[in-house]
């Protein structure tokens, strides 16, 4: 009788753990879609690097989705082979997450430097490409900055003026023509603003990675205990 109760308890824990994995997977996929949509506005300025956060969220989200469905299959059929595969998949995913997480955190500054190089190249296209102008205006307005390293960079491309998005009071049309002379230009460069934005989210991402890994380790323990109880019964 006690063995049956313990087995049911372990079964319930395993179901709950896989429901949690499924919930986290759906959250990651949803957040990935939101991030892609939000950062996609800056794609022209930041190039393909802007899609890295969304891509990672999608990859881990769909991996968790697959793992949770596989776990439900194991709960349903209780095959020892499926349990072993489930445990192996979890170990591999945890290892991959550790590798990708450590690599991503260590390469953050390098990715930002590559992004800044792409931004410098995109500045020259502002005057002649509407899409570049819209992207830059959106980027500078949202991050409250002007120019990659300094607002004077725009003088070369805009005949000694700056984009209207560089004005502290950007509601006035053509305010960028005399913004520098009237001290109406934003002083913060976009390099500082971008690094500040990226580092503020790096801590959040690191915590999320730790939570995901701990959740999978808990699921691993529950799965192993569930398998042992099935063998005893």
N, C-alpha and C positions, 0 to 999 in steps of 0.2 A: 504493500500500500504506500509506504514511504517513498519507494523508488518511483512509483507512478506520479506521486505529487511532485517530486523533484524534477521528473522529466517534463511534466506540464509547466512547471515554473521556468525551467530552462527554455522550453519552447516559446513561452510568452515573452521572455527576455529577448530571444533571438528575433521574434516577430517585431517587437518594439524597436530593436536596434536597426533592423532593415527598413522599417517605416521612417526612422530618423535619417538613415542614409538617403532614402528616397526624397524626403523633405528637403534635405540639404542640397541634393542634386538639382531639384527644381528651383531652389533659391539661387544657386550658382548660375544656372542657365538663364533665369530671368534677369539677374543682375548683369550677366554678360551681354544680354541683348540691350539693356539700358545703357551700359557703358559704351557699347559699340555705336549706339545711336547718338549718345551725347558727345563722345570724342570724335565721331565721324565728321562733325562740323569742322574739325581742325585737320582733317586728313591731308588737305593740300599743303598746309603749312608744315605739319609734322611728318608727312609721308607715311610709309607703311608701319613705322614704329608705333603709331597711335593705336593700331589694332592688336598689339601684343597682349595688353591686359584682358581684353574681351576674348581673345583666342584661348588664353590660359583658363579663363573661367568656363568657357564652353567645353574644353577638353576634359577638365576635372569634373564638370557637371555631368557630362555624358558617360564618363567612366563610372562615376558613382551610381548613375542610373542603371547601367549594365550590371554592376555589382549587386545592387539591391534586388533587381529582378532575378538574378542568379541565386541570390540568397533565399528568395521566396520559393524558387524551384526546389532548392535543397530542403526547405522546411516542409514542402508539400510531399516530396517523394522519399526524403530521408535516406538517400543512397550514400554509402560511404565514399564512393568515387567522386560524387558531386561535392561532398564536404571537403575532400582533399583538394579538389580544383578550386573551390571557393576560398579556402585558406591560402593556397598558393597565389591566387589572383590578388588577394588583399595584401600579401607580403610584397608582391611585385609593385603594386600601386603605391604602397607606402614608401618603398625604396625610390620609385620614380619621383614622387612628390618631394622627398627629401633632396634628391639631386637637382630637380628643377627649381625648387625653392632656394636652395643655397646658391645655385648658379645665377638665378634671377636677381637675388639680393646683391651678389658680388658684382654683377654687370650693370647695375642700375646707373652708376655714374658714366660708364662707357656708352650705354644706350642714349643717355641724355646728351653726351658730347656728339654722337652721330646725328642725333636729332637737331642739335644746334647748327651743325654744318648744313643740313638740309634746309633749315630755316633761312640761313644766310643766302643760299642760292635762290630761295623763293622770293626774297625781298626784291630782287631785280625785276621780277615779273609783275609787280604790283600795278604799275602804271598801264600796262598793255593787256593784262588778262583779268577780266571781270571776276572769274572764279577765285583767283589768287587774292584779289582785293577784298572780296567778301569774306574769305577765310581769315585773312589777316585782321580785318576790322573786327570780326567776331572774337578772334583769339585775344587781341589787345584789349578789347572792351571787357571780356570776361575775366582776364587775369590782371586787369588794371595796370598795363605796362605799355612801353613804347620802344620798338626796336629790339634786335637780338641782344646787343651789348650796350647800345646807347641810341637815343632818339636822333642824334646827328647822322646816323647811317642813312636815314631817309633823304637827306639833303641831296645826295648823289643821284637818286632816282626820281625825286619829285621837285626838282628845281628849287632847292633851299627851303622846302616846306615839309610838313609831315602829314600823314593821313589824319582825317578828322577824328578817327578812333583814338588818336594820341592826345586829344584835348581833354583837359580836366572837365571842361564843360562841353561835352560832345554834342549837345543838342543844337548848337548853332551851326548852320550850313557853312562849309568852306572855312571853318575855324582853324584848320590846319595850316592855312596859308601864312598866318602871322602868329601862330601859337608860340613859337620859340621866342619871338621878340616881345610878346605880351606875357611871358612866363605862364602860359596856359597849357603847357605840355606836361604829361606825366613823367616823373623823374625815374621811376623804377624801370629797369630794363627787363625784357622778357626772359633772359637767362636766369636771373634771380627768382622771378615769379614762377618759372617752370620748375626749377630745382626745389623751391619751397613747396610747391604743390605736390611734386613727386615724392618727396621725403615725408610729407605729412601722411600720404597714403601708404607708404612702405611699411610703417609700423602696424597699420590696420591689416595689411595683407599678411604680414608675418604672424600676427595673432591668429588670423583665419587659418593659415597653414597649420599652425600648431593644433588648433581645435580639430581640424579635419583628420590629422594624423592620430590624435588621441582617440577620436571617435572610432576610427578603423581598428586601432589596437584593442579597444573595448569590445568591438564586434568579434575580433579574432579570439579573444579570451572566452566570450560567451559561446562561440561556435565550437571551440575545442572542448569546453565543458559539456556542451550538448551532445557532442559525438561520444565522449566517454560514458555519459549516462546511458546513451542508447546501446553501447556495447555491453554494459553491465546488465541492462534489462533484456 
